[in-house]
Amino acid sequence: MRIGELAERAGTTTRTLRYYESRGLLQARRAENGYRTYDEGDLRMVRQIRTLQDFGFDLEETRPFVDCLRAGHPAGDSCPASLAVYRRKLGELDTLIGQLQSVRTEVGAQLARAELEASAEVPGGPEPRCELNREDEER
């Protein structure tokens, strides 16, 4: 198949495929007329790359999966190097989840404090100044 068909079947652009080729992730063969040609194995590689990128893997992290497919394995994640990338990515995700949980706890605490202060009546105290009340003060 030619590059346009590969792009369409893989759900990407020809520009992206050329970029993958420039990074050594995709290897085009050339027909006699000079056009790039690809086969079903190339489609499988591009789909593997796209799936991993959808999961948040950067392009270089996809290389072990592509190499695994090139080596003739039926799946890009059946090689030790691919498994190592999965493990490293899970560690990164666990760290991010922990950070997000911490931020969520802080935001929840700030909300609870703000709601408590907003609901507390301060006898004889000044009205809180809000941007929306600024017109009232100018009159």
Z-matrix of the N, CA and C atoms (Angstrom, degrees):
N
C 1 1.453
C 2 1.516 1 108.36
N 3 1.315 2 115.84 1 155.40
C 4 1.458 3 121.06 2 178.68
C 5 1.525 4 109.53 3 -90.59
N 6 1.314 5 115.41 4 171.94
C 7 1.463 6 121.15 5 -171.82
C 8 1.527 7 112.41 6 -61.16
N 9 1.328 8 117.95 7 -38.08
C 10 1.461 9 120.40 8 179.63
C 11 1.521 10 112.47 9 -63.32
N 12 1.321 11 116.02 10 -41.00
C 13 1.459 12 119.71 11 179.00
C 14 1.527 13 110.87 12 -68.03
N 15 1.332 14 115.99 13 -41.76
C 16 1.469 15 119.35 14 177.91
C 17 1.525 16 110.04 15 -60.46
N 18 1.323 17 116.38 16 -45.20
C 19 1.467 18 120.15 17 179.71
C 20 1.523 19 110.85 18 -59.31
N 21 1.320 20 116.15 19 -45.89
C 22 1.461 21 120.01 20 -179.10
C 23 1.529 22 111.30 21 -63.62
N 24 1.301 23 117.32 22 -45.88
C 25 1.469 24 120.67 23 -177.98
C 26 1.526 25 111.86 24 -68.34
N 27 1.326 26 116.81 25 -29.90
C 28 1.461 27 120.74 26 -179.12
C 29 1.529 28 112.05 27 -89.23
N 30 1.323 29 117.26 28 -8.45
C 31 1.465 30 120.31 29 -179.99
C 32 1.510 31 112.58 30 72.90
N 33 1.319 32 116.92 31 38.76
C 34 1.456 33 121.08 32 179.91
C 35 1.523 34 109.13 33 -139.19
N 36 1.310 35 117.20 34 -165.03
C 37 1.464 36 121.27 35 -178.71
C 38 1.524 37 110.33 36 -114.49
N 39 1.313 38 115.04 37 160.89
C 40 1.471 39 119.08 38 176.21
C 41 1.525 40 110.12 39 -65.27
N 42 1.299 41 116.34 40 -32.95
C 43 1.471 42 120.17 41 178.12
C 44 1.533 43 110.62 42 -61.56
N 45 1.325 44 116.15 43 -42.87
C 46 1.462 45 120.65 44 178.18
C 47 1.526 46 110.40 45 -62.83
N 48 1.312 47 116.59 46 -42.91
C 49 1.466 48 119.78 47 179.88
C 50 1.520 49 111.34 48 -63.54
N 51 1.309 50 117.32 49 -39.60
C 52 1.481 51 120.17 50 176.56
C 53 1.536 52 110.34 51 -64.15
N 54 1.328 53 115.58 52 -36.96
C 55 1.465 54 119.41 53 177.59
C 56 1.530 55 110.25 54 -64.97
N 57 1.321 56 117.33 55 -45.45
C 58 1.464 57 120.34 56 176.37
C 59 1.524 58 110.35 57 -57.10
N 60 1.313 59 115.57 58 -40.65
C 61 1.468 60 120.23 59 179.01
C 62 1.528 61 110.29 60 -64.13
N 63 1.316 62 117.23 61 -42.76
C 64 1.475 63 120.32 62 -179.93
C 65 1.527 64 111.66 63 -64.78
N 66 1.328 65 116.54 64 -27.17
C 67 1.470 66 121.48 65 178.75
C 68 1.527 67 112.27 66 -88.83
N 69 1.332 68 117.17 67 -0.82
C 70 1.459 69 121.23 68 177.92
C 71 1.518 70 114.66 69 81.44
N 72 1.313 71 117.14 70 11.60
C 73 1.461 72 120.51 71 -179.67
C 74 1.524 73 112.02 72 -87.12
N 75 1.296 74 116.44 73 -24.28
C 76 1.455 75 121.58 74 -179.06
C 77 1.522 76 107.27 75 -129.04
N 78 1.301 77 116.35 76 134.29
C 79 1.464 78 120.62 77 -178.42
C 80 1.520 79 109.48 78 -118.96
N 81 1.317 80 115.03 79 109.24
C 82 1.463 81 119.88 80 179.22
C 83 1.518 82 109.63 81 -84.89
N 84 1.304 83 113.73 82 145.15
C 85 1.451 84 119.61 83 169.33
C 86 1.520 85 105.75 84 -97.94
N 87 1.300 86 117.49 85 158.40
C 88 1.461 87 120.62 86 -179.26
C 89 1.522 88 109.94 87 -113.21
N 90 1.324 89 114.54 88 132.55
C 91 1.463 90 120.45 89 174.86
C 92 1.531 91 107.91 90 -76.66
N 93 1.313 92 117.28 91 171.75
C 94 1.460 93 121.41 92 179.86
C 95 1.521 94 112.10 93 -58.53
N 96 1.312 95 116.55 94 -31.05
C 97 1.463 96 120.61 95 179.76
C 98 1.528 97 112.48 96 -83.06
N 99 1.342 98 117.63 97 0.46
C 100 1.460 99 121.92 98 177.45
C 101 1.518 100 114.96 99 92.32
N 102 1.325 101 117.12 100 -6.76
C 103 1.455 102 119.71 101 178.89
C 104 1.525 103 110.22 102 -70.78
N 105 1.339 104 113.88 103 146.42
C 106 1.463 105 119.52 104 173.86
C 107 1.525 106 108.27 105 -70.09
N 108 1.329 107 115.93 106 141.37
C 109 1.463 108 120.18 107 174.72
C 110 1.521 109 109.19 108 -129.79
N 111 1.316 110 114.61 109 147.40
C 112 1.453 111 121.97 110 -177.08
C 113 1.523 112 109.30 111 -135.77
N 114 1.344 113 115.27 112 164.57
C 115 1.459 114 119.64 113 177.56
C 116 1.525 115 109.58 114 -128.64
N 117 1.326 116 116.05 115 -174.16
C 118 1.466 117 121.14 116 -178.05
C 119 1.531 118 112.21 117 -61.64
N 120 1.314 119 116.82 118 -32.17
C 121 1.461 120 120.07 119 177.32
C 122 1.519 121 111.68 120 -63.33
N 123 1.323 122 116.28 121 -37.91
C 124 1.465 123 120.16 122 176.86
C 125 1.522 124 110.70 123 -66.32
N 126 1.314 125 115.44 124 -39.42
C 127 1.470 126 119.38 125 176.67
C 128 1.525 127 110.09 126 -60.88
N 129 1.317 128 117.19 127 -42.87
C 130 1.467 129 120.86 128 178.25
C 131 1.529 130 110.71 129 -61.22
N 132 1.341 131 117.25 130 -40.74
C 133 1.469 132 120.56 131 178.97
C 134 1.523 133 111.45 132 -64.31
N 135 1.326 134 116.60 133 -45.04
C 136 1.468 135 120.05 134 -179.21
C 137 1.528 136 109.96 135 -64.25
N 138 1.310 137 117.04 136 -41.73
C 139 1.474 138 119.49 137 177.45
C 140 1.525 139 111.07 138 -62.71
N 141 1.323 140 117.46 139 -38.30
C 142 1.471 141 121.33 140 177.64
C 143 1.531 142 109.57 141 -62.39
N 144 1.322 143 116.59 142 -47.74
C 145 1.467 144 121.13 143 179.76
C 146 1.522 145 110.22 144 -59.79
N 147 1.321 146 117.01 145 -47.70
C 148 1.466 147 121.32 146 -177.73
C 149 1.526 148 111.62 147 -63.31
N 150 1.312 149 117.40 148 -41.28
C 151 1.465 150 120.83 149 178.74
C 152 1.525 151 110.43 150 -62.19
N 153 1.325 152 116.21 151 -46.49
C 154 1.460 153 119.60 152 179.93
C 155 1.527 154 111.15 153 -63.68
N 156 1.316 155 117.13 154 -40.14
C 157 1.463 156 119.13 155 178.34
C 158 1.527 157 110.67 156 -65.91
N 159 1.321 158 117.26 157 -36.24
C 160 1.470 159 119.70 158 175.35
C 161 1.525 160 111.25 159 -61.46
N 162 1.330 161 117.13 160 -29.82
C 163 1.467 162 122.31 161 178.56
C 164 1.527 163 112.11 162 -82.26
N 165 1.330 164 117.97 163 -3.57
C 166 1.459 165 120.84 164 178.24
C 167 1.519 166 114.92 165 101.35
N 168 1.315 167 117.77 166 6.96
C 169 1.458 168 120.30 167 177.32
C 170 1.525 169 107.98 168 -77.08
N 171 1.342 170 116.91 169 139.26
C 172 1.457 171 117.50 170 174.41
C 173 1.524 172 108.79 171 -80.00
N 174 1.301 173 116.02 172 167.89
C 175 1.460 174 120.67 173 -171.63
C 176 1.525 175 112.03 174 -59.61
N 177 1.311 176 117.00 175 -40.53
C 178 1.470 177 119.23 176 -178.81
C 179 1.529 178 111.74 177 -66.51
N 180 1.322 179 117.20 178 -30.35
C 181 1.463 180 120.39 179 178.00
C 182 1.527 181 112.44 180 -67.72
N 183 1.332 182 117.17 181 -16.96
C 184 1.458 183 119.82 182 179.41
C 185 1.530 184 112.55 183 -81.89
N 186 1.313 185 116.93 184 -15.40
C 187 1.467 186 121.10 185 -174.36
C 188 1.536 187 113.69 186 -55.18
N 189 1.333 188 120.37 187 -46.45
C 190 1.471 189 118.74 188 179.51
C 191 1.526 190 113.11 189 -60.24
N 192 1.313 191 117.19 190 -32.15
C 193 1.464 192 121.24 191 178.98
C 194 1.532 193 110.37 192 -69.73
N 195 1.325 194 115.92 193 -41.63
C 196 1.466 195 121.33 194 177.42
C 197 1.526 196 109.69 195 -65.06
N 198 1.319 197 116.38 196 -44.79
C 199 1.467 198 120.30 197 178.58
C 200 1.522 199 111.09 198 -60.22
N 201 1.311 200 116.67 199 -37.53
C 202 1.462 201 121.70 200 179.15
C 203 1.536 202 110.31 201 -64.55
N 204 1.319 203 116.18 202 -43.62
C 205 1.466 204 119.63 203 177.35
C 206 1.523 205 110.87 204 -64.74
N 207 1.326 206 116.49 205 -41.95
C 208 1.474 207 120.75 206 179.00
C 209 1.519 208 111.76 207 -61.44
N 210 1.327 209 115.61 208 -31.58
C 211 1.467 210 120.00 209 -179.31
C 212 1.528 211 111.23 210 -74.88
N 213 1.320 212 117.20 211 -2.96
C 214 1.456 213 120.77 212 175.87
C 215 1.514 214 115.72 213 99.43
N 216 1.313 215 117.00 214 5.14
C 217 1.465 216 119.67 215 178.08
C 218 1.527 217 109.82 216 -73.58
N 219 1.314 218 117.09 217 146.49
C 220 1.466 219 119.45 218 -177.35
C 221 1.529 220 113.61 219 -69.87
N 222 1.318 221 117.22 220 -22.58
C 223 1.467 222 121.60 221 179.16
C 224 1.522 223 108.69 222 -132.98
N 225 1.319 224 115.35 223 144.59
C 226 1.461 225 120.37 224 -178.70
C 227 1.508 226 114.33 225 -71.15
N 228 1.311 227 117.19 226 -12.41
C 229 1.464 228 119.36 227 -178.02
C 230 1.524 229 112.29 228 -108.31
N 231 1.325 230 116.98 229 23.31
C 232 1.466 231 119.18 230 179.94
C 233 1.522 232 112.84 231 -100.25
N 234 1.321 233 117.67 232 10.08
C 235 1.468 234 121.94 233 179.63
C 236 1.533 235 110.15 234 -109.18
N 237 1.326 236 117.18 235 151.92
C 238 1.469 237 120.49 236 -179.51
C 239 1.530 238 114.07 237 -55.67
N 240 1.335 239 117.72 238 -39.21
C 241 1.467 240 119.60 239 -179.31
C 242 1.527 241 111.41 240 -64.72
N 243 1.316 242 116.74 241 -36.93
C 244 1.470 243 120.55 242 177.96
C 245 1.522 244 110.40 243 -67.07
N 246 1.309 245 116.38 244 -42.14
C 247 1.462 246 120.38 245 178.76
C 248 1.521 247 110.86 246 -62.18
N 249 1.332 248 116.42 247 -37.41
C 250 1.470 249 120.39 248 178.16
C 251 1.531 250 110.36 249 -63.78
N 252 1.325 251 116.85 250 -39.14
C 253 1.472 252 120.04 251 177.83
C 254 1.527 253 110.02 252 -65.13
N 255 1.330 254 117.15 253 -42.83
C 256 1.471 255 120.23 254 175.90
C 257 1.528 256 110.78 255 -56.63
N 258 1.331 257 116.23 256 -47.32
C 259 1.479 258 119.74 257 -178.46
C 260 1.527 259 111.15 258 -61.54
N 261 1.332 260 116.22 259 -44.20
C 262 1.467 261 120.34 260 179.93
C 263 1.535 262 110.12 261 -63.38
N 264 1.324 263 117.24 262 -42.15
C 265 1.467 264 120.96 263 -179.79
C 266 1.528 265 110.69 264 -65.08
N 267 1.323 266 117.51 265 -40.21
C 268 1.470 267 119.92 266 176.80
C 269 1.524 268 111.24 267 -61.29
N 270 1.322 269 116.95 268 -39.80
C 271 1.461 270 120.62 269 176.53
C 272 1.524 271 111.45 270 -61.53
N 273 1.339 272 116.23 271 -43.23
C 274 1.464 273 120.65 272 177.67
C 275 1.530 274 110.51 273 -62.52
N 276 1.315 275 116.36 274 -43.21
C 277 1.465 276 120.20 275 -179.92
C 278 1.518 277 111.37 276 -65.11
N 279 1.326 278 117.23 277 -40.85
C 280 1.469 279 120.38 278 177.52
C 281 1.526 280 110.71 279 -61.00
N 282 1.329 281 116.88 280 -40.70
C 283 1.459 282 120.88 281 177.87
C 284 1.523 283 110.58 282 -63.28
N 285 1.329 284 116.67 283 -45.91
C 286 1.462 285 120.28 284 179.19
C 287 1.528 286 111.77 285 -63.10
N 288 1.302 287 116.85 286 -40.69
C 289 1.466 288 120.71 287 178.43
C 290 1.523 289 109.58 288 -61.81
N 291 1.318 290 117.26 289 -43.00
C 292 1.466 291 120.96 290 177.81
C 293 1.517 292 111.70 291 -61.27
N 294 1.336 293 116.22 292 -42.68
C 295 1.466 294 120.14 293 178.52
C 296 1.528 295 110.97 294 -64.14
N 297 1.321 296 116.10 295 -43.12
C 298 1.464 297 119.61 296 179.40
C 299 1.527 298 111.77 297 -65.60
N 300 1.330 299 117.11 298 -37.66
C 301 1.465 300 119.51 299 177.76
C 302 1.525 301 110.42 300 -64.77
N 303 1.320 302 116.65 301 -37.66
C 304 1.457 303 120.60 302 178.33
C 305 1.530 304 110.94 303 -65.56
N 306 1.324 305 116.09 304 -44.93
C 307 1.462 306 119.96 305 178.11
C 308 1.528 307 110.15 306 -63.35
N 309 1.326 308 116.73 307 -40.43
C 310 1.464 309 120.18 308 179.24
C 311 1.527 310 110.45 309 -61.25
N 312 1.313 311 117.32 310 -42.02
C 313 1.459 312 121.68 311 178.38
C 314 1.529 313 110.29 312 -60.98
N 315 1.330 314 116.85 313 -44.47
C 316 1.467 315 121.15 314 179.43
C 317 1.524 316 111.66 315 -63.91
N 318 1.325 317 116.37 316 -44.49
C 319 1.466 318 120.07 317 179.90
C 320 1.528 319 109.80 318 -64.60
N 321 1.322 320 117.48 319 -39.84
C 322 1.463 321 120.63 320 176.93
C 323 1.519 322 111.84 321 -61.96
N 324 1.329 323 116.25 322 -40.92
C 325 1.470 324 120.41 323 178.51
C 326 1.530 325 110.42 324 -65.61
N 327 1.325 326 117.32 325 -41.62
C 328 1.472 327 120.90 326 179.07
C 329 1.530 328 110.40 327 -64.39
N 330 1.318 329 116.69 328 -39.88
C 331 1.458 330 120.59 329 178.39
C 332 1.521 331 110.41 330 -64.06
N 333 1.308 332 117.23 331 -45.75
C 334 1.465 333 120.72 332 179.87
C 335 1.524 334 110.72 333 -60.55
N 336 1.343 335 116.82 334 -43.54
C 337 1.459 336 120.95 335 178.06
C 338 1.522 337 110.97 336 -62.46
N 339 1.335 338 116.52 337 -45.43
C 340 1.464 339 120.59 338 -178.06
C 341 1.525 340 111.26 339 -65.38
N 342 1.309 341 117.16 340 -39.75
C 343 1.462 342 120.14 341 178.70
C 344 1.518 343 110.96 342 -66.02
N 345 1.319 344 116.68 343 -38.76
C 346 1.461 345 120.65 344 179.00
C 347 1.527 346 110.58 345 -64.92
N 348 1.330 347 116.03 346 -44.53
C 349 1.470 348 119.53 347 179.69
C 350 1.525 349 111.03 348 -66.30
N 351 1.323 350 116.42 349 -38.86
C 352 1.464 351 120.12 350 -178.72
C 353 1.524 352 111.46 351 -67.65
N 354 1.316 353 117.34 352 -31.05
C 355 1.459 354 119.68 353 -177.60
C 356 1.531 355 112.39 354 -88.55
N 357 1.319 356 117.26 355 -13.72
C 358 1.475 357 119.82 356 -178.83
C 359 1.528 358 109.68 357 -75.10
N 360 1.304 359 114.92 358 133.58
C 361 1.454 360 119.18 359 177.76
C 362 1.516 361 108.07 360 -91.23
N 363 1.309 362 115.00 361 130.83
C 364 1.455 363 120.31 362 177.84
C 365 1.525 364 107.05 363 -109.61
N 366 1.364 365 117.04 364 100.48
C 367 1.465 366 119.11 365 -177.47
C 368 1.525 367 110.98 366 -62.26
N 369 1.323 368 115.09 367 128.13
C 370 1.460 369 120.69 368 175.89
C 371 1.511 370 113.53 369 76.03
N 372 1.301 371 117.73 370 -0.52
C 373 1.468 372 120.11 371 -179.16
C 374 1.514 373 111.34 372 -81.94
N 375 1.314 374 116.28 373 162.50
C 376 1.470 375 119.30 374 -179.53
C 377 1.526 376 110.75 375 -69.48
N 378 1.328 377 114.55 376 153.38
C 379 1.461 378 120.69 377 175.37
C 380 1.528 379 107.91 378 -66.50
N 381 1.292 380 117.59 379 140.34
C 382 1.464 381 118.81 380 175.42
C 383 1.530 382 109.75 381 -63.78
N 384 1.322 383 115.81 382 140.05
C 385 1.462 384 120.30 383 179.26
C 386 1.518 385 108.98 384 -87.90
N 387 1.280 386 114.78 385 124.11
C 388 1.459 387 121.37 386 177.02
C 389 1.513 388 107.97 387 -118.68
N 390 1.296 389 117.17 388 149.71
C 391 1.455 390 121.60 389 178.43
C 392 1.523 391 111.20 390 -56.49
N 393 1.313 392 116.95 391 -35.84
C 394 1.455 393 120.38 392 -177.59
C 395 1.538 394 111.99 393 -70.15
N 396 1.333 395 118.07 394 -21.86
C 397 1.471 396 121.91 395 -178.75
C 398 1.514 397 112.04 396 -91.01
N 399 1.298 398 118.64 397 -0.34
C 400 1.457 399 122.39 398 -176.16
C 401 1.546 400 111.70 399 -61.02
N 402 1.330 401 117.44 400 -36.69
C 403 1.461 402 120.76 401 179.45
C 404 1.524 403 110.75 402 -62.53
N 405 1.326 404 116.69 403 -36.71
C 406 1.465 405 120.90 404 179.97
C 407 1.518 406 110.74 405 -62.52
N 408 1.347 407 117.58 406 -37.07
C 409 1.454 408 121.43 407 -176.93
C 410 1.530 409 111.06 408 -71.04
N 411 1.341 410 116.93 409 -30.12
C 412 1.456 411 120.03 410 -176.87
C 413 1.523 412 112.17 411 -77.05
N 414 1.308 413 118.37 412 -17.91
C 415 1.472 414 121.65 413 -178.20
C 416 1.472 415 112.28 414 -80.16
